[in-house]
Structures are given as structure tokens and as C-alpha cells.
Amino acid sequence: MNEHRQVFHAGERRVQARAGVPESYVDQVAPYVRDQMPEQHVAFFASLPVLFMGVPDGDGWPWAVVSFAPPDQLCDVTSGELKVHARPALEELLGLDFTPGTKIGVLGLDLASRRRNRMNGTLLASEEVASVASDGLRIGVDQSFGNCPQYIQQREIDWAAEQTKSLVSREVALNDEVSRALLAQADTFFIATRAGELDDAAPNGVDISHRGGRPGFLHMNADGSLSFPDFAGNRFFNTLGNIELDSRVSLLIPDFITGEVLLLKGHARVDWNPQRAALVEGAERIVDVVPEQVLHVAHVLPAQGRLIERSPSLALTGDWPAPDESPVSLRRLRVIDKVRESETITSFYLAPWPQAEQESEAARIVPYQAGQFLTLRLASTPQHSLSSGEIAVMRSYSLSQAWRAGQSAYRISVRRDPKGLASRLLHDEFAVGNVLEATPPAGDFVLHASPAPIVLLSSGVGITPMIAMLEELIQKADAGDPPLGEVFFVHAARDGGELAFAEVLNAWSRVHAWLHVHIALSRPSETDLVAGRHQSVGRLDLASLLGSLPDLAFSHVYLCGSEGFMRAQYAALMALGLPREQLHHEFFGLGSLEEGEATAVALSADFLASLPKRTHVTFTPRVAPGQPLASEAGITQEWTPDQGSLLELAEQSGVNTLSSCRSGRCGTCALRLVEGEVQYPEPPQAAVAQGQVLMCCAYPTGEAPLVIQTL
């Protein structure tokens, strides 16, 4: 067995592998994680006036806390034990567990010299050592190792200052005035994490880690969560490895001038999406924390600490972008219910997460129009309460329910495609309680105000936006505002087992005389024939329904379904005299409904004429923080108009890029535009951050070279 198998647990090894840490490096550094403290660490801890510790409470939740005393009075140290004479002042408030056998993480940090060392250990019975005061702690060493001085702000603090004031704590919201002010100036915080199992194995303990950055690097999101960039470090990944196994964390965010702190208890996950990491210069990944409880506590630290110098390492890091520079935001949604609508279609009810923030404006359901969609980002290994998972795919799904005041969840209805990665993830892996991420509702496939008759025409899972549109019309009718024209709901399915929402459709049609429902089953079963829930058998033929449909020349038709179905119905509708401007559709396939158009967004003659004849495009990989972007390090291809959008050129060139809607609606394909200018045939619906390019609908502006940074 390799030595690093004994010093790193399974979560740390998984994160190391995911981050590309070579096995040779792990083998090389493993001997520096010792089971006893070397002499220099013994002397260092003995001299410290302050210790930061990670200690579990009675429920096993790790808390970041601090103990301090005058220099040379805090600790007695040997190579195998650390005897701490001052217990954390936060012990009673947090209900910390100091019974023998408890795992404790210890961080020795000299802010004046930027020196730090770590010791993770196990609490021993203090009564066995008479020299230790009854209120002290005796910690046996499990692991001891050093840390580099990166990102530590140099400070001068009088830890011997007399603390005569008692703690004053109150539960607060992150968005209140005090919390916002403290987060805005915070350049340091401490995070406590734990392994999945706290047993006798040395790596399976509690950890406390220092994090530093530019003021405000601990960023508050619109949904009430916090995010911070994970910068390059020693590549042990103790914190991220623990989060991989157990998402429970706490943060201690100090104000060294006033002595107050924010204490945050929450769940964390690691976001490996390189596009999101690129938002903050120097970030290799982003860590998100969803709070369950936030405490503001005064008099935790000595007041009047003085900043001497910020860390030189911050020169290689950046700030979070301003709100108007950020790409379209993702918010966390939790699966609160799954309802099977047919043999192949399941509805997912998605509520804002965390639910504790329901009363805040940011956590409410965003109003939307029937026919719009959500773009989801799905982890390949979804877990309860946002534990770490690999981001696998982004997909767009229509909302299958009309908006109503007071609504507490979105509903999407998804068909399980045996070959579809995203649909299989949702159906097979996502359970009630799991968390995903989504962009706000978007899309222009919505009902248009018109007195003309309406035809809602769909097949298969294409029923989802149609049922939402019909529900919107039902709501208006129930409120005394029925449609001015008749409504015809025409849907095609293979058989009754595939048919979703049949009962509600029949119920609505019995109540509302203006609603006409026609269900076509192409291959009905014997049960279907007996039940009689359909009006025709075989493939849907609009020409045969002319006697049942309104005059198409004076109607508005809304069309959604499989690519083949939509192309066939488009041709039939045009042949039956439907004016093109009265056809509205949601099309998720490549190309458009019209013959001969090969691009995801139809290009006008004027736009085509504006395109250059050729442009050299370089796809350059991400580089290490502080290193220049070199176009010669990437792949250079010649673009011509017949190659389509920049996304199509990237795919033809074998470049790794994400995409979903391919029509500028979801923002999935956004990449960094390093050099050059691009244009769009029409403004994309997804927000495009400054310095980024939405690949699926972007084209070169001129013949000047383009440089695009890839994943």
C-alpha cells in the first residue's frame, strides 16, 4: 500500500485525482504528513497566543472556533500531545463536544509572520494529567503538517489584551446591514470541515483551514448563499476532500478591528465548472455554501487589530465581477416532489433552496409566462444538501405549469430518453431532497394577445409548454376573462401509456365549451381502444381534421414536439394556408423548420452579407494564474460563412465546449473572448457578460483574428 493511502482519506484522494494531482506528487508529499510533531512545530505551537480549532458539536457538526491567551501561556506541547489551557469562549453557545475521543482540528497561525502549521488530533482524558487545568484540553496528535504562507494577511493583534466583556450573540440574516458590511471587508475567514466517518483512522478527522483573499472574496449570491474562490495551494485538498464526503461546514468570519465575528453553519459543495471559476482571476474552482444558521457574535476576539500588509499572493487573484458584468446567474432549486405523469414522463417540482430563506425576495419563485423554459445544470452524482458532485450536463426544459400568485415551486415534466444523459440523470438519480441549479425562466414561445382562434399542436413530451399555455387560458377564464376565440388542443402520442395529463385535459374540456381536445394515438393498445380517451388512430393528419379545426388562415398555431413531427406539421400547416407569421414554435433541434436553413438561428440576407469571407479563430486553453494567454498554444482554424456559428466551428475542430439550446437562450456555451470582435444575427436572450462570447449564435465581425479561451 502506498504511503499516501494512510495519510489521505477517500474524499481527499478523489479530489486530488479530479484536480489532476499526479500520483508521484502525492507519494512525494505524504511523508510530510506525520503522526508526531517535529521539533520546530513543537516550539511554534508552544509560543502561540492563539489557536483556531475545528470542533464538532453534539450532533457532529464541525464548528470553527478560537482560543487565545497571553504568549507562552496558551499551550504546553510535546511531539505527541498539545495541551491547551484556554477553552474556546464559543463552547457553550455552540454546544461543542469535548468528551474524550472527539476529533479536533487545530490551526496554529502567527499572523505577524504569516507562519502556519496544522495538527489534527483526538481529545484525550484531561484528568490523566495533573498539570493541565481542569478547564483545559489535551489533544493527541493524529496528523501534523506545515502550510505555506500564501493568502495570509499580515496583522498585529494584542492577544494578551484583557477580555472583560461577555459574548453577545444574535441570529442574523446574511443580507442585513451588519452582515453585508462585514462580508464586504472580510479578507480572511476560517472553515471547519469533517470526514464522513470520524473513526480511529488518522485521516478521518475534523479540519480547520484558513482562507484569504481580496476584501469581498467571500461573495454573497442573490439566492442567499455564499461563494468563495479556491486558489492554488498545497494540493492536499483537506477541506475539499472532507466536503466530498460530508457537506456540513461552518465558517468563522472575523472583524479583527472590532473583535466581532459572523459564525455560519451550512452545507458546502465544490463547483468544478471552469467557466464559473474564470469569473475570479486565480480561482481554480468555486466553493458554494448554503447557510442554515448565521450568528453575529461580539467580543469573540481582542479588538483593535492592525493590518500591516495584505498577502503578496493576492497579486495573482482578482475580484468577483460586478453584477452587471456577470453572466446569467444560476440559482439553486431543490426537488420537493416527483410525480409520474405517464409511463415515460415524470414531473419534477423544484422549489428555491435554502427554504429557510423563503421570505426573502431572492428566494421566491420568479414569475414567468406559460411556454417559457428553465435551463438546468445537473450534477452527475446528485446528493442531499449540496454535497460535492461533478457537473455533467446542462439542458433546457419547458415549464409545464402556468404561473400563479403565491406559487412555491416550478414544475417541469421530462420524458426519460434511454439514450439521453440529462433525462436519465433526472429520472434515475435525482430524488426528493436533491439539489440542482437553474437559470431564471426564459424564452419567447408564449401566447400572443389575439382574438383569433388558437391551435395548440404537440406530440410526445412537446405537450409540456402546451399544457402550461392551456392552464393560463383556463386561469383567465375562471377569473371571468375567457379567450375571445375557440381553443383547439391537438396532441399526438404513441399510445395511452405515453400520454400525459389526459385526465386534466378531459376535465377542462368538460367544463369549458370553448375548449376542444383531439388526441391521436398512432399505436393504441387494446386497453386504449376500450378506454376511448383518444379521438383518432394512426399518425396525426391535419388535412383530415379540417372539419374539426378553425380556418387556419385566421388562426394562431403553437407547435412543439419531436423534430420529425414538427417538420411534418410545419409543411402541412403551410400547405393548408396558415400564414407563416401566425405560426409560433419551440424548436430544440438543429437547424430550423424551414427547408434549407442549416443554422440554429435563421440568418437574414443582410446579416449574411455583413459576414467576412474568412477569419482565423484560435481556441486557446485556460492557463495558470498570472501567466499570459498565448494564442500560439491553442488550435487555430480558418472560419468561413459556410461553417456556421463559432460553436459549430469549435465542434468541427474538436474543441471541448458546452452547449444546450443552441439558440442563444440558455447561456451554457459562453466562453471568454480574449481578442477580436463578434456579432449576433439578433440579440441573444441569455445575458452575455462583458468579455465573453455566446458561441452558439456568434459570428466574426471582420477578418481580424479571434482568440477564444476554452474550458
Secondary structure, DSSP 8 states (H G I E B T S, - for coil): --THHHHS-HHHHHHHHHTT--HHHHHHHGGGSBSS--HHHHHHHHH-SEEEEEEEBTTS-EEEEEEE-STTSSEEE-SSEEEESS--TTHHHHTB--STT-EEEEEEEETTTTEEEEEEEEEE-GGG-TTS-TT-EEEEEEEEEEE--TT--EEE--TTS---S--EEEE--TTSHHHHHHHHH--EEEEEEE-SS-SSSTTSSEEEEEEE-STT-SEE-TTS-EEEEE----S--HHHHHHHH--EEEEEEE-TTT--EEEEEEEEEEE--HHHHTTSTT-SEEEEEEEEEEEEEESSS-S--EEEE--GGGGG------GGGS-S--EEEEEEEEEE-SSSEEEEEEEES-GGGTTSGGGS-----TT-EEEEEEESS--BTT----EEEEEEEEB-S---TT---EEEEEE--TT-HHHHIIIII--TTBEEEE---B-S------SS-EEEEEEGGGHHHHHHHHHHHHHHHHTT---SS-EEEEEEESSTTT--SHHHHHHHHHH-TTEEEEEEESS--HHHHHHT--SEESS--GGGGTTTS--GGG-EEEEES-HHHHHHHHHHHHHTT--GGGEEE---SSS-SSTT--SSS---HHHHHHS-S-EEEEEE----TT----GGGSEEEEE-GGG-SHHHHHHHTT-----SSSSSSS-TTEEEEEES-EE-SS--SS---TTEEEGGG-EESSSS-EEEE--
